Each structure stands twice: as C-alpha cells, then as structure tokens.
Amino acid sequence: MKIVVCVKQVPDISQSKVDPETYTIVRTGVDAVVNPFDLYAVEAALQIKDKTGAIVTAISMGPPQAEDALREVISMGVDNAVLLSSKDFAGSDTLATSYSLAKGIKQIGEADVIVTGRQAIDGDTAQVGPGIAEHLNYPVITDVNGFLEIGDSFLKTRAMTEEGYVDLSVGFPVVISVGKGIGEPRMPSLRNKTRSRKEIIPVWSPEDIDADKSLLGLKGSPTQVVKIFTPEIGGQVLFLNGEPLAQAERIVGILSERHLI
C-alpha cells in the first residue's frame, strides 16, 4: 500500500510582510516552516501506516531549501520524500500547483491514498487537494478530522462541513484533505532524526515528471493577484457593561435595530 502526503514550506506568518509595490509576500529574511496543516496531513498518513504498514512518501514543490521541510517530516516517520524544484514551477497558483503535484505523484507510482493539509497558511485557498484529485480523477474527501476505521482497501472518515460532521466511507484510491481534529502531529524520534539527515532526497524537474511547461508556473496560472492590502479599521466601537445575559439581550437588540437579524 502506498500513501503520498503533500508538504509545503511556507514563511512564518508571524514575521511575514507584504511588499507594497508588488503585493507579494516578502520572503527574504523570514524563517520558513512546514505549513501547519501539512503536519496534520503527515499525522493522518502515519496513522494509516500504523494500521496497514503502508509506505509513506512526502512530496513538495518549492525552492531547494524546501528540502528542509521534507527532512522534518521524515523525522516524524515518513519513509521517503521527493522535491519538485525548478524555476519553471515558480509563481504557480493553485491550478498549476495541483497539476505539478499530480504529475509528481504519477511519477512516484500509483498511490492508494493521497493526503494534503486542509489549506496553506500563506494562501488559505484549500484548493490544492481537490485540484490534485481532479487531475488524477480520484474521489476526494475534504476536511477530514478523524478516522472511524482504517482498512487495507478503505477508510471510514469523519469530515467537517458547514452544517456539522458527516461520516463517509471510501475505497482506494482517494485524496483526503485533513483538518486539526485528526490528532496532534507526533514528535520526531531520535532514530528518525538521524535517518532524515542521511536520507537522499531526489529533486525532480518538469522533464522528470513529464510535465507540460505551458501548464506550470506563471504560464499555467490563470489566477493573478492584483492587490493585497490591510483593511482600514473603522466603524463604531461599543462597550457593553452588565451581566452576560443583559449584554446578550442588548446585542440582539442592536442587531435587530440595524436589520441584521
């Protein structure tokens, strides 16, 4: 059984700023971290591995330094990793990113389960997981927050929706995107840390994954960021005193007066 988990290296949002001229995130001088949701994806993949003995491969697309993110997840228990890295991948939106990752996954070999984090903290689109599923023609379950049962050929999942939770059973192959409810990511072990330092991580170019370069990077990205800005703080601020029930009644009254409820 094969599992592929997608990992992204992102700038630490506590340090990140937006360039006022280009409207892009300033990455120079900012620490890079593994996307927090992807750590939950790794935990989900390892939970399946614990039950089935599957081989887990991590894949990432990014600059050469993204290798650090892959070594970090190997230290958690991932078996091996692959990095997609080339100037041709630069500037990819979610469509180009999901295409590139899907081609990389095909090159790894047919995966039974593909796991992604719910979203990346530098984009917050939650589109890459479903995009990979579309490119590979796999079914997809989004926002998985727990496994009810893990079998050798199926998963029973609990997924979060806008209306609440829904229990879904699905056979392989499948793509799942994972939320925080899956469980806290496990700590690296000393043995896996040692292994991660020695691991040889192959770096694949577009040619290695047989990708159409017109579908990569800026060329393959129909989404263009026109402007990013911090909204101005405005409006009336109202402080309410009194007991919680009285405050709640006052809030309801204000919302009613403004025809908001």
DRENRO-246583 format. One record per residue: residue in one letter; x, y, z of N, C-alpha, C in turn. Coordinates in steps of 0.05 Angstrom, whole numbers, padded with zeros to 5 digits, always signed. Example, Ala and Ser with C-alpha at 12.3 -4.5 7.8 and 13.67 -1.06 7.14 Angstrom:
a+00264-00114+00156+00246-00090+00156+00264-00066+00156 s+00257-00045+00142+00273-00021+00143+00258+00001+00157 
! end
This chain:
m+00017-00024+00000+00000+00000+00000+00018+00025+00000 k+00010+00044-00017+00026+00069-00019+00010+00093-00011 i+00022+00110+00005+00010+00136+00013+00029+00158+00004 v+00018+00179-00007+00034+00203-00014+00022+00226+00002 v+00039+00240+00017+00030+00263+00032+00043+00288+00021 c+00027+00309+00016+00037+00334+00004+00045+00353+00026 v+00069+00364+00023+00080+00382+00044+00090+00408+00031 k+00084+00430+00043+00092+00456+00033+00108+00471+00054 q+00130+00483+00045+00145+00501+00062+00134+00529+00058 v+00127+00543+00080+00115+00569+00079+00130+00588+00097 p+00128+00615+00092+00140+00634+00110+00125+00635+00137 d+00140+00640+00158+00128+00643+00184+00111+00668+00184 i+00084+00664+00187+00066+00687+00184+00069+00707+00206 s+00082+00700+00228+00086+00719+00249+00108+00739+00241 q+00124+00733+00221+00145+00751+00212+00139+00762+00184 s+00120+00752+00170+00116+00759+00142+00104+00787+00138 k+00111+00799+00116+00100+00825+00108+00094+00824+00079 v+00078+00844+00070+00070+00846+00042+00085+00869+00029 d+00097+00864+00006+00111+00884-00009+00090+00904-00020 p+00092+00930-00013+00071+00949-00021+00070+00955-00051 e+00092+00948-00065+00093+00953-00094+00084+00929-00111 t+00094+00905-00103+00088+00881-00118+00064+00866-00107 y+00055+00872-00083+00033+00859-00069+00038+00829-00066 t+00063+00822-00062+00071+00794-00057+00083+00792-00029 i+00083+00768-00018+00094+00764+00009+00124+00766+00008 v+00135+00782+00026+00164+00785+00028+00176+00760+00042 r+00192+00745+00028+00202+00720+00040+00231+00723+00049 t+00245+00744+00039+00273+00748+00046+00275+00755+00075 g+00293+00741+00089+00297+00746+00117+00276+00735+00135 v+00257+00720+00124+00235+00708+00140+00240+00678+00144 d+00237+00668+00168+00241+00640+00173+00220+00624+00158 a+00228+00601+00148+00209+00583+00134+00202+00559+00153 v+00177+00551+00151+00167+00529+00168+00150+00510+00151 v+00145+00487+00161+00127+00469+00148+00098+00480+00152 n+00083+00481+00131+00055+00490+00134+00041+00474+00156 p+00031+00488+00177+00020+00473+00200-00002+00453+00192 f-00019+00458+00173-00039+00439+00166-00027+00414+00153 d-00003+00417+00141+00010+00394+00128+00022+00376+00149 l+00028+00386+00173+00037+00369+00195+00014+00350+00203 y-00010+00361+00203-00033+00344+00209-00038+00323+00187 a-00032+00331+00162-00034+00312+00140-00013+00289+00144 v+00011+00296+00152+00031+00276+00158+00022+00257+00180 e+00010+00269+00201+00000+00252+00223-00021+00233+00213 a-00039+00243+00196-00060+00225+00184-00048+00202+00168 a-00028+00209+00152-00014+00188+00136-00001+00168+00154 l+00011+00177+00175+00025+00158+00194+00005+00141+00210 q-00019+00152+00215-00039+00136+00228-00048+00113+00210 i-00050+00119+00185-00057+00097+00166-00034+00077+00164 k-00010+00087+00163+00014+00070+00163+00015+00052+00187 d+00008+00063+00210+00009+00047+00235-00010+00023+00233 k-00033+00026+00220-00053+00005+00218-00048-00014+00195 t-00035-00005+00174-00033-00021+00149-00005-00028+00141 g+00015-00015+00153+00042-00020+00144+00049-00007+00118 a+00034+00013+00110+00038+00026+00084+00065+00041+00083 i+00074+00046+00059+00098+00063+00054+00088+00091+00049 v+00099+00110+00064+00091+00138+00062+00113+00154+00049 t+00106+00167+00026+00125+00185+00012+00115+00213+00014 a+00132+00232+00021+00125+00260+00022+00134+00273-00004 i+00118+00292-00015+00125+00306-00039+00121+00336-00034 s+00139+00352-00044+00137+00381-00041+00146+00394-00066 m+00135+00417-00072+00143+00434-00095+00153+00460-00084 g+00178+00468-00090+00188+00492-00080+00218+00496-00087 p+00230+00516-00075+00259+00521-00080+00275+00500-00066 p+00302+00499-00071+00319+00478-00059+00316+00477-00028 q+00312+00500-00015+00311+00499+00014+00286+00485+00025 a+00267+00479+00007+00243+00464+00016+00251+00435+00024 e+00275+00427+00018+00285+00401+00027+00284+00399+00057 d+00288+00422+00071+00288+00422+00100+00261+00413+00110 a+00239+00421+00097+00212+00413+00105+00209+00383+00102 l+00220+00372+00081+00217+00344+00076+00233+00328+00097 r+00256+00338+00104+00272+00324+00124+00258+00325+00151 e+00243+00346+00156+00228+00348+00182+00207+00327+00183 v+00192+00323+00161+00171+00302+00163+00182+00274+00162 i+00205+00270+00150+00218+00244+00152+00225+00238+00181 s+00233+00259+00196+00240+00255+00224+00215+00247+00240 m+00191+00253+00230+00167+00245+00243+00159+00216+00237 g+00170+00205+00216+00164+00177+00209+00157+00171+00180 v+00157+00192+00163+00153+00188+00135+00177+00172+00124 d+00172+00154+00105+00192+00135+00095+00212+00148+00076 n+00202+00164+00057+00220+00177+00038+00206+00202+00027 a+00221+00216+00010+00210+00242+00000+00221+00249-00027 v+00206+00266-00041+00214+00276-00067+00208+00306-00068 l+00227+00321-00080+00224+00350-00083+00221+00357-00112 l+00200+00372-00119+00197+00384-00146+00209+00412-00145 s+00230+00417-00159+00243+00443-00157+00255+00451-00184 s+00246+00474-00193+00256+00486-00219+00244+00514-00221 k+00258+00531-00235+00248+00558-00240+00221+00557-00255 d+00217+00535-00270+00192+00532-00285+00167+00531-00266 f+00172+00522-00241+00149+00519-00223+00143+00546-00209 a+00161+00565-00210+00158+00590-00195+00133+00605-00203 g+00119+00617-00183+00095+00633-00189+00070+00617-00193 s+00070+00592-00187+00046+00575-00192+00023+00583-00174 d-00001+00584-00186-00025+00587-00170-00034+00559-00163 t-00058+00557-00151-00067+00531-00142-00072+00511-00165 l-00080+00521-00188-00084+00504-00211-00058+00492-00221 a-00038+00509-00224-00012+00499-00233+00002+00482-00212 t-00002+00489-00187+00010+00473-00165-00002+00445-00164 s-00029+00443-00165-00042+00417-00164-00035+00400-00188 y-00031+00413-00212-00023+00398-00236+00005+00387-00232 s+00024+00404-00222+00051+00395-00218+00053+00372-00198 l+00039+00375-00175+00039+00354-00155+00027+00328-00165 a+00006+00331-00181-00007+00307-00192+00012+00292-00211 k+00027+00307-00227+00047+00295-00245+00069+00281-00228 g+00077+00295-00207+00098+00283-00189+00088+00257-00176 i+00063+00257-00168+00051+00233-00155+00050+00210-00175 k+00043+00216-00199+00042+00196-00220+00070+00184-00224 q+00091+00201-00223+00118+00191-00226+00127+00174-00203 i+00117+00180-00179+00123+00163-00155+00112+00135-00159 g+00088+00134-00171+00074+00109-00175+00046+00111-00163 e+00029+00094-00173+00001+00096-00165-00002+00095-00135 a-00014+00116-00124-00018+00118-00095-00046+00109-00087 d-00048+00095-00065-00074+00087-00055-00088+00110-00041 v-00072+00125-00026-00083+00148-00011-00064+00172-00015 i-00076+00195-00021-00061+00219-00023-00072+00238-00002 v-00054+00249+00015-00063+00265+00038-00051+00293+00035 t-00068+00313+00039-00059+00341+00039-00070+00354+00064 g-00057+00376+00072-00069+00392+00093-00093+00407+00082 r-00110+00415+00101-00135+00429+00092-00129+00453+00075 q-00109+00468+00082-00102+00493+00068-00074+00501+00076 a-00062+00520+00061-00036+00531+00068-00040+00558+00080 i-00024+00564+00100-00028+00590+00115-00020+00614+00099 d-00005+00610+00077+00003+00633+00061-00016+00639+00038 g-00036+00622+00035-00056+00626+00014-00085+00622+00023 d-00089+00602+00041-00115+00597+00052-00137+00591+00032 t-00129+00579+00009-00149+00573-00011-00163+00546-00008 a-00149+00527+00004-00160+00499+00007-00167+00487-00020 q-00152+00494-00041-00159+00484-00068-00140+00462-00078 v-00116+00460-00067-00096+00442-00079-00104+00413-00077 g-00114+00405-00053-00123+00377-00050-00144+00369-00071 p-00167+00383-00072-00187+00377-00093-00176+00379-00121 g-00157+00398-00125-00145+00401-00152-00129+00377-00160 i-00114+00365-00141-00099+00341-00147-00118+00318-00154 a-00140+00316-00138-00160+00295-00143-00172+00298-00171 e-00177+00323-00180-00188+00327-00207-00168+00319-00228 h-00143+00326-00225-00122+00319-00245-00118+00289-00247 l-00121+00275-00224-00117+00246-00224-00142+00230-00227 n-00165+00244-00227-00191+00231-00229-00196+00212-00205 y-00189+00222-00181-00193+00207-00156-00216+00220-00142 p-00231+00204-00126-00251+00216-00108-00236+00232-00086 v-00250+00251-00074-00237+00267-00053-00256+00272-00030 i-00245+00271-00006-00260+00279+00018-00244+00302+00031 t-00257+00324+00035-00243+00347+00047-00249+00350+00077 d-00231+00363+00090-00234+00370+00119-00239+00345+00136 v-00223+00324+00131-00225+00300+00148-00213+00307+00175 n-00228+00301+00196-00220+00307+00223-00217+00282+00241 g-00220+00259+00228-00216+00234+00244-00222+00210+00227 f-00210+00187+00235-00215+00161+00223-00232+00144+00241 l-00254+00135+00231-00271+00116+00247-00261+00088+00244 e-00249+00082+00220-00238+00055+00215-00218+00058+00192 i-00196+00043+00194-00176+00043+00173-00173+00014+00164 g-00179+00009+00139-00176-00018+00128-00155-00019+00107 d-00150-00043+00097-00129-00046+00076-00138-00036+00049 s-00164-00031+00045-00174-00022+00019-00195+00000+00022 f-00199+00011+00046-00219+00031+00050-00213+00048+00075 l-00226+00071+00077-00225+00088+00100-00253+00096+00108 k-00259+00096+00134-00283+00108+00144-00275+00133+00158 t-00284+00156+00148-00275+00182+00158-00297+00198+00171 r-00289+00217+00187-00308+00237+00198-00298+00264+00187 a-00315+00276+00171-00307+00301+00158-00325+00324+00168 m-00313+00348+00168-00328+00371+00178-00340+00386+00154 t-00365+00394+00157-00378+00410+00137-00389+00435+00150 e-00401+00453+00134-00413+00477+00146-00437+00471+00164 e-00449+00448+00160-00473+00440+00176-00465+00423+00200 g-00441+00413+00201-00433+00395+00223-00414+00374+00212 y-00414+00351+00225-00397+00329+00217-00412+00308+00201 v-00398+00295+00182-00411+00274+00166-00391+00251+00165 d-00401+00226+00168-00385+00202+00167-00386+00191+00139 l-00363+00187+00127-00361+00177+00100-00342+00154+00097 s-00350+00134+00082-00333+00111+00076-00325+00112+00047 v-00300+00107+00041-00290+00108+00014-00268+00087+00009 g-00269+00076-00015-00248+00057-00023-00224+00071-00035 f-00203+00056-00041-00180+00068-00054-00181+00065-00084 p-00169+00084-00099-00153+00106-00089-00170+00130-00081 v-00159+00148-00064-00174+00170-00055-00154+00193-00047 v-00164+00217-00049-00150+00240-00038-00165+00250-00014 i-00151+00256+00008-00164+00268+00031-00148+00293+00039 s-00163+00313+00046-00150+00337+00059-00158+00336+00089 v-00139+00344+00105-00141+00339+00134-00142+00364+00150 g-00159+00364+00171-00160+00387+00189-00147+00379+00216 k-00148+00398+00235-00134+00395+00260-00146+00373+00278 g-00171+00365+00273-00183+00345+00290-00172+00318+00287 i-00154+00313+00268-00143+00287+00263-00125+00278+00286 g-00115+00297+00302-00098+00290+00324-00072+00306+00323 e-00060+00311+00345-00035+00327+00346-00012+00312+00331 p+00002+00326+00314+00025+00314+00300+00045+00303+00320 r+00054+00279+00314+00073+00266+00332+00100+00279+00332 m+00115+00276+00353+00142+00287+00355+00162+00269+00340 p+00183+00282+00329+00203+00266+00316+00217+00247+00336 s+00226+00224+00327+00242+00206+00344+00271+00210+00338 l+00288+00202+00356+00317+00205+00352+00326+00188+00328 r+00315+00164+00326+00322+00147+00304+00314+00159+00277 n+00290+00170+00276+00282+00182+00250+00296+00208+00244 k+00304+00223+00265+00320+00247+00261+00347+00240+00248 t+00359+00219+00258+00384+00210+00247+00381+00201+00218 r+00359+00187+00213+00353+00177+00186+00348+00201+00167 s+00334+00221+00177+00327+00244+00160+00351+00259+00150 r+00372+00260+00167+00396+00274+00160+00412+00259+00138 k+00409+00233+00137+00424+00217+00118+00408+00212+00092 e+00382+00216+00093+00364+00210+00071+00372+00226+00046 i+00374+00212+00023+00379+00225-00002+00352+00232-00015 i+00346+00258-00018+00320+00266-00029+00323+00274-00058 p+00312+00258-00076+00314+00265-00105+00300+00291-00111 v+00311+00306-00130+00299+00331-00139+00291+00328-00168 w+00265+00331-00173+00255+00326-00200+00248+00353-00214 s+00255+00354-00239+00248+00377-00256+00223+00371-00271 p+00212+00390-00287+00189+00385-00303+00193+00361-00323 e+00218+00359-00333+00224+00337-00351+00222+00310-00337 d+00229+00309-00312+00229+00284-00297+00201+00274-00292 i+00181+00292-00291+00154+00284-00286+00136+00286-00311 d+00149+00291-00334+00135+00292-00360+00113+00313-00359 a+00120+00337-00348+00100+00358-00346+00101+00377-00370 d+00078+00387-00378+00075+00407-00399+00083+00434-00387 k+00104+00446-00396+00114+00471-00384+00094+00494-00388 s+00077+00492-00407+00057+00514-00410+00036+00514-00388 l+00035+00492-00372+00016+00490-00350+00030+00494-00323 l+00055+00503-00324+00070+00507-00299+00074+00536-00293 g+00080+00543-00268+00089+00570-00261+00069+00591-00269 l+00079+00614-00275+00062+00637-00283+00048+00631-00309 k+00061+00616-00327+00048+00610-00353+00022+00594-00349 g+00023+00576-00330+00000+00558-00325-00019+00568-00304 s-00016+00593-00295-00032+00604-00273-00051+00626-00282 p-00076+00619-00286-00096+00639-00294-00102+00659-00272 t-00096+00651-00247-00102+00669-00224-00079+00689-00220 q-00085+00714-00221-00065+00735-00216-00074+00752-00193 v-00055+00757-00174-00061+00774-00151-00058+00803-00160 v-00079+00818-00159-00079+00846-00168-00070+00864-00145 k-00080+00858-00121-00073+00875-00099-00077+00861-00072 i-00060+00866-00053-00063+00856-00026-00060+00880-00007 f-00079+00883+00011-00077+00906+00029-00089+00899+00056 t-00081+00914+00076-00093+00912+00103-00117+00931+00105 p-00141+00920+00110-00164+00938+00111-00162+00958+00134 e-00173+00981+00129-00172+01002+00150-00193+00995+00171 i-00185+01001+00196-00203+00996+00218-00222+01020+00221 g-00247+01014+00221-00266+01036+00223-00292+01027+00236 g-00312+01044+00236-00337+01037+00248-00339+01044+00277 q-00361+01040+00289-00366+01047+00317-00359+01024+00335 v-00346+01030+00357-00339+01010+00377-00357+01015+00401 l-00371+00995+00410-00389+00997+00432-00381+00978+00454 f-00378+00988+00478-00371+00971+00501-00397+00968+00518 l-00403+00943+00525-00427+00937+00540-00419+00929+00568 n-00434+00939+00587-00430+00932+00615-00453+00915+00625 g-00450+00903+00648-00472+00888+00660-00467+00858+00659 e-00488+00843+00667-00486+00814+00667-00487+00803+00639 p-00475+00779+00634-00474+00767+00607-00501+00766+00594 l-00523+00758+00608-00549+00756+00596-00559+00783+00586 a-00554+00804+00602-00563+00831+00595-00547+00840+00571 q-00521+00834+00570-00505+00842+00547-00514+00828+00522 a-00521+00802+00524-00530+00787+00501-00556+00799+00490 e-00575+00806+00509-00600+00818+00500-00596+00845+00487 r-00577+00860+00497-00570+00886+00485-00559+00882+00456 i-00541+00862+00453-00530+00857+00426-00552+00849+00407 v-00570+00832+00416-00592+00823+00398-00609+00847+00391 g-00614+00865+00410-00630+00889+00404-00616+00907+00384 i-00590+00911+00386-00575+00928+00367-00576+00916+00339 l-00572+00889+00337-00573+00876+00311-00601+00878+00299 s-00621+00876+00316-00649+00878+00305-00654+00906+00295 e-00645+00926+00310-00648+00954+00302-00635+00960+00275 r-00613+00946+00270-00599+00950+00244-00607+00930+00223 h-00628+00915+00229-00639+00896+00210-00618+00875+00201 l-00601+00867+00220-00580+00847+00214-00589+00819+00223 i-00611+00817+00237-00622+00791+00244-00652+00792+00241 
! end
